Amino acid sequence: MITYNKEDKILANIAKVVEKRMKVADDIELEIDPSLGEYCGKICGKKISAGSHAQLLEAAGRYLRNPKVEGTFRSHKEFSGMYFTTHFENYLDAAPLDELYVYMEDLALWGMNVVHVWFDLHHFPNMEDEKAKAKSARLLAILKYAKSLGIKTMMAGPVNEAFYTSPEELRADWTRGHDGYVRTLNDHYHMEICPNKEGGLEKLIEYRRQMLEVFKDADLDYWSFGPYDEGGCTCSKCAPWGSNGYLKTYEAMIPVIKEYMPNVQFILGMWLLDWFTTENESAGIQQALAEGRFPEIKYVNPQHGSYGYTHDMHRPRISFPEISMTDTAPWGGYGANPLPGKFWKLWQEHGDLEEGGDPYLEGIYADVNAVIMLRCFRENQPAVDTVKEYLAYEFGLEGEMNEKVCKAICDMEETLYRDLDVHAHRYVINNPDKVFEIEEAFAQAHATLPEDVRESIKWQVLYLRAMIDGELKRNDYYRNDKVKEYFQKIITISHLEKTGPYTLPDICEGRHPWPGIPD
């Protein structure tokens, strides 16, 4: 039995989350104790307490993974987020909401305390469009469910994004060869608006107001704008975008957003700054912050290893680890993509320079990576230790079998990368030496698991990866009927029936539609 303050509705929701995951019935108490502080939890006997609801979920996760644990636990970093990339009919875009809610609960028990989504304007003509209504309703449901558990929420997007009906005469430039730009803005949708064209900034504010009217009840904690990827403008008046047009537009948007969400805090995105142009855009942002502009900005969000990490940006940093779009295509198309070595190294190199992060989660195939990053943020926990804890808690693997499968997951990092021949449906694994050893470890573990665990999506994405790689190696890396059957299972369990080429396992009869592969 779980006891708690019945007047606290969020606490009641947390109690339900904990109760349905308790493997052995026990009497425990859940308590919010403000004296502990927002980022501190405590387990003493059968009492789990914390200074905030999100921290209580993290402490409860510790208890569920090890009911004997006791102590006071202060979060290593304060920002332990996850970007739910709900687009192009990927898992997060297509899974039933009830399934997604359970996954959000799981991540919160591992330490997630911020959920981040993006409503991508370019897919829609306006907010009255039926597809826009469906998408906004789904995102609102995700955000509100997060809030019902005490998890903070965040929205983000390119600062000059626009609907696909944006006036052509207001559209932004994306080309190179002028004004210091040496690279084309390759992910530009060509619907974005230039804020320095007459009426451009006003149109951007008009579009943002339309969107905010729909999301005004989301009770967001954070708002972030970014400069590039889909955003940006390379025209003479905006260049260099990152320290000029971007800042102008961001500055104009802050009071607009505050009208609808007066308590929201802002994050200044720095993704891909200094990549497209010879100008040092990051230094321009650094100067603006040093001069006292943007007092509303709480965090900056630079890329690992960039100017924003090697120089004082006058704000705490949060990172944006890429845990999903690894160098193997399609992303998640072979099952799980665990990269414990890569992400532990990344954390060791940059963790001391940031206040946490917001990993890019494209699907449940990257769940191991997501959990590794959450435990880095919360506990500074080595990735291998997290993998062992993950295997024990999620699948009940203990002792020698835990060690064997942990090693197999670490070895999967070496066997992930592969070359594509989409015409021949051939996927040559670059470093295949350990493929059969990995396959054997997972086959042995699979045979020991209860049926419900064997068929769980988290186990299946790992198991199928091991089986697919083994079958490919036996068949000179060509897809055969067995591999195609495995690919179809990934599609089914991950709800990828309508997904785009980036996350579509190769069940195609003809050429796989992954872009950029030469004919």
Residue, then its C-alpha position, 0 to 999 in steps of 0.5 A: m500500500i502506498t500512502y501520500n497526501k490525497e489532496d496533492k493530485i500530482l502525488a496521486n498520479i505518481a503513486k499510481v505510476v509507482e504502484k503498477r511497477m512494484k514487483v513485490a507488494d510493500d507499504i511505502e510513503l511518498e512525500i513532498d518535502p520542500s526543505l530538501g530543495e527542488y533537485c534533492g530526494k531522500i529514501c529512508g526506510k519505507k519513506i520516499s521524499a523529495g523537494s519536487h514531484a519530478q525529483l520524487l519520481e527519480a527517487a522512486g525509480r531508485y527504489l523500484r530498481n533497488p528496494k534496499v537503497e537508502g540515502t539522500f540523493r542530490s541531482h548531479k545536474e538540474f536539467s535532465g530533459m528529453y526531446f520527443t521528436t514527434h515527426f514524420e510518423n516515427y514512434l513518438d509521432a505514431a504510437p498510441l498516446d497511452e503507450l507514450y504515457v507509459y514510456m514517459e513514466d519510464l523515463a521519468l523514473w530514470g530521471m527525466n524532468v523536462v519534456h520538449v516537443w516542437f510543433d513544426l509550422h511548415h507541415f501546415p497551411n495554418m492552425e485551422d487545418e485539420k492536420a494541424k489540429a490533430k498534431s497540436a492536440r497530440l502535443l498538448a496531450i503529451l505536455k499536459y500528461a507531463k505536467s500531471l506528473g510534475i515534469k517540466t515542459m518545453m517547446a522549441g523551433p526555428v525562430n523564423e519558421a513559417f507555414y507552407t503558405s508563407p508569402e513568397e515575397l517574404r521568404a528567407d534566403w538559404t544560399r551561399g556564395h555571398d555575405g560570408y556564407v560558404r555553405t548552403l542551409n541544407d535543411h532549409y524548407h524554403m518557407e521560412i521568412c526573412p525578418n528584415k523584409e518589409g512585413g517579414l517580422e510582423k508576419l512571423i509574429e502573426y504566425r507565432r500568435q496563431m500557434l500560441e493561441v492553441f498552446k496557451d494552456a500548456d503551462l510551459d516552463y521553457w521556450s527555446f528558439g534555434p537559429y539553423d537546421e530548418g531556420g535561418c536567412t543568409c541575406s545581406k540584412c540578416a547576415p551573419w544570421g546567428s548574431n544578427g537576424y536571429l537575435k533580432t527575431y528572438e528579441a521581438m518574440i520574447p514579449v509575444i510569448k510572455e503575453y501568453m506564458p508570463n512565467v516561461q523561461f527562455i533557452l537560446g539555441m546555438w545549433l550549427l552556429d559558425w558552420f555555414t558562414t566564415e563569421n564567428e556568430s557565437a562570438g556575436i551572441q557572447q557579446a550580446l549576452a555580456e552587454g546585458r541583452f536578453p535578460e530573459i535567457k536562462y540557458v544557452n544550448p551550444q553544440h559539444g566542442s563548439y565555441g559555446y563550450t570553449h568560451d564563457m557564454h554568460r549563461p549556464r549551458i545545456s547540451f543537445p546530445e544526438i542519441s538517435m540519428t547515428d551514422t547508420a541508416p535508416w535510423g533504428g532500422y535494424g533495431a536498437n543503437p546502443l552507444p555506451g562508449k560514445f556517450w560516456k566519453l562525450w559526458q566525461e569531456h563536457g559534463d563539467l561544462e553544462e547543467g544537463g541536457d536535452p537529448y534528441l530522441e527519435g524512437i524507442y530504439a534509442d532507449v538505452n542511450a536515453v537512459i545512459m544520458l539521464r543517469c549521467f545528468r542525475e548521478n554522473q553514473p558510468a554508462v556500463d553501470t547504467v546498462k547493467e542496471y537497465l538490464a536488471y530492472e527492465f528485464g530481470l537479468e542478473g549475475e552472469m547473464n547480466e554481465k554477458v548481455c551487458k558486454a553484448i550491448c557494449d559490443m553492439e557499438e562496434t557493429l552498428y555502422r554499416d554501408l548501404d546498397v539500397h538497390a541490392h538490399r545489402y548492408v555490410i557491417n563495417n566491423p562484424d567480428k563480434v556479431f555472432e557472439i552478440e547474437e548468441a548472448f541475446a539468444q541465450a538470454h531470450a530463452t530465459l525470459p518470461e514471455d511478457v518480457r520477451e515480447s516487450i518493445k524494449w527487449q525486442v528492439l535489442y534482440l532483433r538487432a542481434m538477430i538481424d546482424g547475425e542473419l546478415k553476416r551469414n548471408d553475405y550481408y544481403r537481406n533475406d526473408k528472415v531479415k525482412e521478417y525481422f524488419q517487419k516486426i520492428i515496423t509493427i511494434s514501433h508503429l512505423e507503418k506510415t513512417g518516412p524513409y529516415t526511420l523505415p526498415d527495409i521491407c521495400e521490394g524496390r529501392h529503399p527511399w533513403p535520400g542521398i544514396p547514389d543510383 
